[in-house]
Amino acid sequence: MTVWWTVAGAFLLGALGTEMARSYALRRGVLDVPGTRSSHTRPVPRGGGIALVAASTAALVVLWLSGRLPGWLAAAWTAPLAVALVGWIDDHRHLSPALRLAVHLGAAAWLLFSIPVQTPGWAGWLFGVLGGAWVVNLYNFMDGIDGLAAAEAIFVCLAAGWLMDDQTRALSGLTWAVAGACAGFLPFNLPPARIFMGDVGSAFLGAVLVTLALAAQASDALPLATWLVLGAVFWVDATYTLAVRLLRGQRVWQPHRGHAYQILARRWGGHGRITVAVLLYDALWLLPLAVWSEGDPHRGYWAVVMAAGPVLLLCLWSGAGRRPHDARAAA
């Protein structure tokens, strides 16, 4: 019963916290002013993701104090909190990309140190640190249209919590609580958005998903391959776009509108259509793949390929990663 009360509380705290964050942002002038690379046309308050931080962390504390979560997970949670703190500061005054990246790398290293997950030697550590930092950043990159990032996090966390082993019900509950916090935030972020989650929210969600995935792997609750299947839309679009921009000599740390989802939002005339399309792909293709592959390493590898393939083709077709005039030419 504590688990379900915790999920409900995360939802309520997420909603109440978002309203409070919006009032704070309006008073303090913490606004996202549109520019040439923005997907919105009017100033919008940002920093609503602080509600996700508060609601998710409160859920962790409740479940940990009740003895349902291990101490190492509570220690690991300090990594997402550090990422959120840097994001909160960046939402108020822009920090250098190098400083943010250093914190993200340090947070990923701490997760690998504090969570008892197997890492094959120094190569595994290096790959784990770089991969963890990349997930933190890619969630920030994919938070470019109204509703998408929160809706995707709700899907991934609901599906992952449902697929986890029954012996790890508290970890499932924490995963569902993150989904509940995002569900409380989502109505404020649906198009036209009344508030953006900001770096404090998007980077935190990326770090939390890494934390939950590693914790599930360490607890034999859910393999990492299943998380890759469920989150395929985000990591494929972000990774492909980054690779193309790097090969074209563009400054990858600068804001842009070259992701596949952003290009399609402009072509299809609305943020909501893209979010609905992503959720349909998630529910009708990725979730069945995750169910099919769970518990079988060989199926897991194939499921990752089958999950990523259609998204990769869509990135190729849309011209993701190209400069704006190139993307239009590819239409």
Secondary structure as the mmCIF struct_conf table of DSSP 4:
data_model
#
loop_
_struct_conf.conf_type_id
_struct_conf.id
_struct_conf.beg_label_comp_id
_struct_conf.beg_label_asym_id
_struct_conf.beg_label_seq_id
_struct_conf.end_label_comp_id
_struct_conf.end_label_asym_id
_struct_conf.end_label_seq_id
HELX_RH_AL_P HELX_RH_AL_P1 THR A 2 ARG A 28
TURN_TY1_P TURN_TY1_P1 GLY A 29 GLY A 29
STRN STRN1 LEU A 31 ASP A 32
TURN_TY1_P TURN_TY1_P2 THR A 36 ARG A 37
BEND BEND1 SER A 39 SER A 39
BEND BEND2 THR A 41 ARG A 42
STRN STRN2 VAL A 44 PRO A 45
STRN STRN3 ARG A 46 ARG A 46
TURN_TY1_P TURN_TY1_P3 GLY A 48 GLY A 49
HELX_RH_AL_P HELX_RH_AL_P2 ILE A 50 LEU A 65
TURN_TY1_P TURN_TY1_P4 SER A 66 GLY A 67
BEND BEND3 LEU A 69 LEU A 69
HELX_RH_AL_P HELX_RH_AL_P3 GLY A 71 ALA A 76
TURN_TY1_P TURN_TY1_P5 TRP A 77 TRP A 77
HELX_RH_AL_P HELX_RH_AL_P4 THR A 78 HIS A 92
BEND BEND4 ARG A 93 ARG A 93
HELX_LH_PP_P HELX_LH_PP_P1 HIS A 94 SER A 96
HELX_RH_AL_P HELX_RH_AL_P5 PRO A 97 SER A 114
BEND BEND5 ILE A 115 ILE A 115
HELX_RH_AL_P HELX_RH_AL_P6 GLY A 121 PHE A 141
TURN_TY1_P TURN_TY1_P6 MET A 142 MET A 142
BEND BEND6 ILE A 145 ILE A 145
TURN_TY1_P TURN_TY1_P7 ASP A 146 GLY A 147
HELX_RH_AL_P HELX_RH_AL_P7 LEU A 148 LEU A 163
BEND BEND7 MET A 164 MET A 164
HELX_RH_3T_P HELX_RH_3T_P1 ASP A 166 THR A 168
HELX_RH_AL_P HELX_RH_AL_P8 ARG A 169 ASN A 189
BEND BEND8 LEU A 190 PRO A 192
HELX_LH_PP_P HELX_LH_PP_P2 ALA A 193 ALA A 193
BEND BEND9 ARG A 194 ARG A 194
STRN STRN4 PHE A 196 PHE A 196
HELX_RH_AL_P HELX_RH_AL_P9 GLY A 198 ALA A 218
TURN_TY1_P TURN_TY1_P8 SER A 219 ASP A 220
BEND BEND10 ALA A 221 LEU A 222
HELX_RH_AL_P HELX_RH_AL_P10 LEU A 224 LEU A 230
TURN_TY1_P TURN_TY1_P9 GLY A 231 GLY A 231
HELX_RH_AL_P HELX_RH_AL_P11 ALA A 232 LEU A 247
TURN_TY1_P TURN_TY1_P10 ARG A 248 GLY A 249
TURN_TY1_P TURN_TY1_P11 VAL A 252 TRP A 253
BEND BEND11 GLN A 254 GLN A 254
BEND BEND12 ARG A 257 ARG A 257
BEND BEND13 HIS A 259 HIS A 259
HELX_RH_AL_P HELX_RH_AL_P12 ALA A 260 TRP A 268
TURN_TY1_P TURN_TY1_P12 GLY A 269 GLY A 269
HELX_RH_AL_P HELX_RH_AL_P13 HIS A 271 TYR A 281
HELX_RH_PI_P HELX_RH_PI_P1 ASP A 282 LEU A 286
HELX_RH_AL_P HELX_RH_AL_P14 LEU A 287 SER A 293
TURN_TY1_P TURN_TY1_P13 GLU A 294 GLY A 295
HELX_RH_AL_P HELX_RH_AL_P15 PRO A 297 SER A 318
TURN_TY1_P TURN_TY1_P14 GLY A 319 GLY A 321
BEND BEND14 ARG A 322 ARG A 322
HELX_RH_AL_P HELX_RH_AL_P16 PRO A 324 ALA A 329
TURN_TY1_P TURN_TY1_P15 ALA A 330 ALA A 330
#
